[in-house]
Amino acid sequence: MNQHVTEQQLILHYYGEAREEDVAPHLEGCEACRGQYRALQRVLNAADALTVPEPGAQFEAAVWRRLEASLPKPALAERLRGWLGWQQWAAATAMAGMLVVAFYAGRHSQQPELEPMRQGAVASRMLLSAVGNHFDRSQMILAELANEPEAPMDEVRDLLDANRLYRASAGQAGELAIAETLDELERLLVEVAHQTPNEELRQRILDQGIILKMRLAGAQVREREKIEY
Amino acid sequence: MQETEAAAIARARTGDGEAFRLLVEKHSRSVFRLGFRLTGNQHDAEDVVQETFLRAYRMLDRYDGRASFHTWIYRIASNYSLDLLRGRKRMEQRKDEDQLPVVETVAADEPGVDRLVYSTQVRERLTAAMEDLSEQERAAFVLRHYEGLSIDQIGETLGLADSATKNSIFRAVQKLRRALEPVMGAAR
């Protein structure tokens, strides 16, 4: 084969997918193509520099714990009850109830005119109330994380699980500002849940001002509750 | 091992949670890695893991065993990751390539080069270049380069013809070369 090999052939050759009879013999005899191939190799080898953080030893167990609660099973309620503390359970139940109410309010509009509106208001109020409590609890746990030597890791993981529920519910309810705040909290909680908090992380919690954000978000939600309901 | 997995799939289809747990434990770490490579962050990667297995559980009846369970799970994870990327793209302004930090061209083997600075530059360029790939290019490249799937398997995973799969990989590699070669010294 006298013609030089193409870049595409070199890429396939790198990944072992080229027709080797077309590429390998040519590379042996052609310094120009060998140079091209070396340049390609350098770039693709450099791509290995992008590493993935290795999840902790309990990763699989944590995935299953969260997943099991979401799987459609008759025993789901019992499992969830053990999985969340009673307060989160009550709030999560309220949230589920809210979604059901909101759903039916939208679907069954043969009800008297005022009924769907009233049901929608109840659902929104339940959301605000549950999320307000969640912000308060987050504020306390974050303060503990930033200031106490012993991190409440079980509480952090529970908080993360509950946060996922609330973020999804807020998004579905069109409460985008709340969903965004919960998203920011979730990013931090994911990080905390996967490492033992150290001085750097504690400092970052303080520097980010997330405790203050939780306090403000909680206050705003309560203010809305008062004004709107 | 393969028999064990087939048995677990069969039992999971009947609603056996413990059997499904075996599958989750076996594949969740690799799904996390794939999710991280595709989305570029841990938060989304964890979402990918949860959603992938939730969808897998719901669709278990549709798994026909033609592809390996691993490939099937990867297909679900890739599709969900691509959805996330598309959603993110709609929400965020794309990073302009011009915003990349201006760096001096250095050769890796040049004497006196600070290797740490060099590898930081490479990593930064690489991260930015990966973000600049289209969803399809990124998925095809990640599955080929990092996950070691063959062109056939990638096509099957992403629902692409061989030629489209290859072209996605070619374009991805070309973009990475354009981004990296300036900091890696003369190409040839």
HADDOCK unambig.tbl for C-alpha pairs under 7 A between the chains (distance, minus, plus):
assign (segid A and resid 8 and name CA) (segid B and resid 170 and name CA) 6.31 0.50 0.50
assign (segid A and resid 35 and name CA) (segid B and resid 188 and name CA) 5.61 0.50 0.50
assign (segid A and resid 36 and name CA) (segid B and resid 188 and name CA) 6.17 0.50 0.50
assign (segid A and resid 39 and name CA) (segid B and resid 187 and name CA) 5.19 0.50 0.50
assign (segid A and resid 39 and name CA) (segid B and resid 188 and name CA) 5.99 0.50 0.50
assign (segid A and resid 43 and name CA) (segid B and resid 177 and name CA) 6.18 0.50 0.50
assign (segid A and resid 43 and name CA) (segid B and resid 180 and name CA) 6.62 0.50 0.50
assign (segid A and resid 47 and name CA) (segid B and resid 126 and name CA) 6.83 0.50 0.50
assign (segid A and resid 49 and name CA) (segid B and resid 123 and name CA) 6.43 0.50 0.50
assign (segid A and resid 50 and name CA) (segid B and resid 123 and name CA) 6.64 0.50 0.50
assign (segid A and resid 52 and name CA) (segid B and resid 33 and name CA) 6.36 0.50 0.50
assign (segid A and resid 52 and name CA) (segid B and resid 36 and name CA) 6.71 0.50 0.50
assign (segid A and resid 60 and name CA) (segid B and resid 25 and name CA) 5.21 0.50 0.50
assign (segid A and resid 60 and name CA) (segid B and resid 28 and name CA) 6.44 0.50 0.50
assign (segid A and resid 63 and name CA) (segid B and resid 50 and name CA) 6.89 0.50 0.50
assign (segid A and resid 64 and name CA) (segid B and resid 21 and name CA) 6.65 0.50 0.50
assign (segid A and resid 64 and name CA) (segid B and resid 24 and name CA) 6.97 0.50 0.50
assign (segid A and resid 67 and name CA) (segid B and resid 50 and name CA) 6.31 0.50 0.50
assign (segid A and resid 67 and name CA) (segid B and resid 54 and name CA) 6.96 0.50 0.50
assign (segid A and resid 71 and name CA) (segid B and resid 54 and name CA) 6.85 0.50 0.50
assign (segid A and resid 187 and name CA) (segid B and resid 43 and name CA) 5.92 0.50 0.50
assign (segid A and resid 190 and name CA) (segid B and resid 43 and name CA) 6.54 0.50 0.50
